[in-house]
Amino acid sequence: MKIILIGFMGSGKSTISKLLGKTLNLKVVDMDDMVEELAGMKTPEIFDKFGEAKFREFESKVAKNLSQVDDIVISTGGGVILNKLNIINLRKNNGRVVFLRTTFEEIVKRVSVHDRPRPLFSDIKKAEKLFESRKAIYEFHADIIIDTDGVKVEDIINQLI
């Protein structure tokens, strides 16, 4: 079983993946963590030093590396869907893509209290445009869509199971 969680930053991918992995006794990986490990620096540094294009290049390498892995829950970065090849690679070995659909208003609340810096969220108007431009892409790639606004993490896990 391979479960790939997609959604905008702040949609709950990291939180859901950890609990889902524990519940199903599956390994959990966070692609953003893997990108940082591959790059040897944190996400904001990658963006500052090399730009978003280089970050996406690292992200694609990570997606390719995960293509042969099974029995795993993958928390993707919010922009992983921008490269169709990433989703193709992640789907290999019967991967199921789950879109954690969240409203922008809810994301703003979550991002404001999160400890991970969000370089693409430095300008809220640009972030909202980015959110709007990605919604249809997330839905297109999803096998399953789960609305997360106002839903307890445990209830989302039960829906997934």
C-alpha positions as CSV (number, residue, x, y, z in Angstrom):
1,M,0.0,0.0,0.0
2,K,1.3,3.4,-1.0
3,I,-0.7,6.5,0.1
4,I,0.3,9.9,-1.4
5,L,-1.1,13.0,0.3
6,I,-1.4,16.1,-1.8
7,G,-2.8,19.6,-1.0
8,F,-1.8,23.2,-0.5
9,M,0.6,24.1,2.2
10,G,-1.2,24.0,5.6
11,S,-3.7,21.4,4.4
12,G,-2.6,18.9,7.0
13,K,-0.4,16.5,5.0
14,S,2.3,16.2,7.5
15,T,0.0,15.8,10.5
16,I,-2.3,13.3,8.7
17,S,0.6,11.3,7.3
18,K,2.2,10.7,10.7
19,L,-1.0,9.5,12.3
20,L,-2.1,7.5,9.3
21,G,1.3,5.7,9.1
22,K,1.2,4.9,12.8
23,T,-2.4,3.6,12.5
24,L,-1.6,1.4,9.5
25,N,1.9,0.5,10.6
26,L,3.4,2.0,7.5
27,K,6.6,4.0,7.0
28,V,6.0,7.8,6.7
29,V,8.1,10.2,4.7
30,D,7.8,13.9,4.2
31,M,9.0,15.0,0.8
32,D,10.0,18.5,2.0
33,D,12.3,16.9,4.6
34,M,13.8,14.7,1.9
35,V,14.4,17.7,-0.3
36,E,16.1,19.5,2.5
37,E,18.3,16.4,3.2
38,L,19.2,16.1,-0.5
39,A,20.0,19.8,-0.8
40,G,21.8,19.9,2.5
41,M,19.8,23.0,3.6
42,K,16.4,24.1,4.8
43,T,13.7,25.0,2.4
44,P,13.9,28.8,2.9
45,E,17.7,28.6,2.2
46,I,17.1,26.7,-1.0
47,F,14.6,29.3,-2.2
48,D,16.9,32.2,-1.2
49,K,20.1,30.7,-2.6
50,F,18.8,28.9,-5.7
51,G,15.2,29.8,-6.3
52,E,12.0,27.8,-6.7
53,A,13.1,26.1,-9.9
54,K,16.0,24.4,-8.1
55,F,13.7,23.4,-5.2
56,R,11.3,21.8,-7.8
57,E,14.3,19.9,-9.3
58,F,15.2,18.4,-5.9
59,E,11.5,17.6,-5.4
60,S,11.4,15.7,-8.7
61,K,14.5,13.7,-7.7
62,V,12.8,12.7,-4.5
63,A,9.6,11.7,-6.3
64,K,11.6,9.5,-8.6
65,N,13.4,7.9,-5.7
66,L,10.1,7.1,-4.1
67,S,8.7,5.5,-7.2
68,Q,9.8,2.1,-6.3
69,V,8.9,2.3,-2.6
70,D,5.9,0.5,-1.2
71,D,4.1,0.2,2.2
72,I,4.5,3.9,2.8
73,V,2.6,7.1,3.5
74,I,4.0,10.1,1.6
75,S,3.4,13.7,2.6
76,T,4.2,15.7,-0.5
77,G,5.1,19.4,-0.8
78,G,2.3,21.6,-2.0
79,G,3.8,22.1,-5.4
80,V,4.6,18.5,-6.2
81,I,1.6,18.4,-8.6
82,L,3.2,21.1,-10.9
83,N,5.2,18.4,-12.6
84,K,3.0,15.7,-14.0
85,L,6.0,13.3,-13.9
86,N,6.2,13.6,-10.1
87,I,2.6,12.2,-9.8
88,I,3.4,9.5,-12.3
89,N,6.5,8.4,-10.3
90,L,4.7,8.6,-6.9
91,R,1.8,6.5,-8.3
92,K,4.1,3.6,-9.2
93,N,3.5,0.4,-7.1
94,N,-0.2,1.1,-6.8
95,G,0.0,4.5,-5.2
96,R,-3.3,6.1,-4.3
97,V,-3.4,9.9,-4.3
98,V,-5.4,11.6,-1.6
99,F,-6.2,15.4,-1.9
100,L,-6.7,17.0,1.5
101,R,-9.0,19.8,0.4
102,T,-8.9,22.9,2.6
103,T,-10.3,26.4,2.1
104,F,-7.8,29.2,1.9
105,E,-9.3,30.8,5.0
106,E,-8.5,27.7,7.0
107,I,-5.0,27.5,5.5
108,V,-4.3,31.0,6.6
109,K,-5.2,30.1,10.2
110,R,-3.0,27.0,10.1
111,V,0.0,28.5,8.5
112,S,0.0,31.4,11.0
113,V,0.6,29.0,13.9
114,H,2.9,26.5,12.1
115,D,6.6,26.2,12.9
116,R,7.8,25.5,9.3
117,P,8.6,28.7,7.3
118,R,6.6,29.0,4.2
119,P,8.6,31.0,1.5
120,L,5.6,31.0,-0.9
121,F,3.3,32.5,1.8
122,S,5.3,35.7,2.4
123,D,2.7,37.6,0.4
124,I,-0.8,36.6,1.3
125,K,-2.4,37.9,-2.0
126,K,0.2,35.9,-4.1
127,A,-0.4,32.9,-1.9
128,E,-4.1,33.1,-2.5
129,K,-3.6,33.3,-6.3
130,L,-1.2,30.3,-6.1
131,F,-3.9,28.4,-4.1
132,E,-6.6,29.2,-6.7
133,S,-4.3,28.2,-9.6
134,R,-3.6,24.8,-8.0
135,K,-7.0,23.7,-6.8
136,A,-8.1,22.1,-10.1
137,I,-4.7,20.4,-10.5
138,Y,-5.0,18.8,-7.1
139,E,-8.6,17.6,-7.9
140,F,-7.5,16.3,-11.3
141,H,-4.7,14.1,-9.8
142,A,-6.7,12.8,-6.8
143,D,-8.1,9.3,-6.4
144,I,-9.8,10.4,-3.2
145,I,-10.8,13.9,-2.0
146,I,-11.2,14.6,1.7
147,D,-12.5,18.0,3.0
148,T,-10.5,18.9,6.1
149,D,-12.1,22.2,7.3
150,G,-13.5,21.6,10.8
151,V,-12.8,17.9,10.7
152,K,-10.8,16.2,13.5
153,V,-7.6,14.5,12.4
154,E,-8.9,11.1,13.7
155,D,-12.0,11.5,11.6
156,I,-9.9,12.1,8.5
157,I,-7.9,9.0,9.3
158,N,-11.1,7.0,9.7
159,Q,-12.3,8.2,6.3
160,L,-9.0,7.2,4.7
161,I,-9.1,3.7,6.2
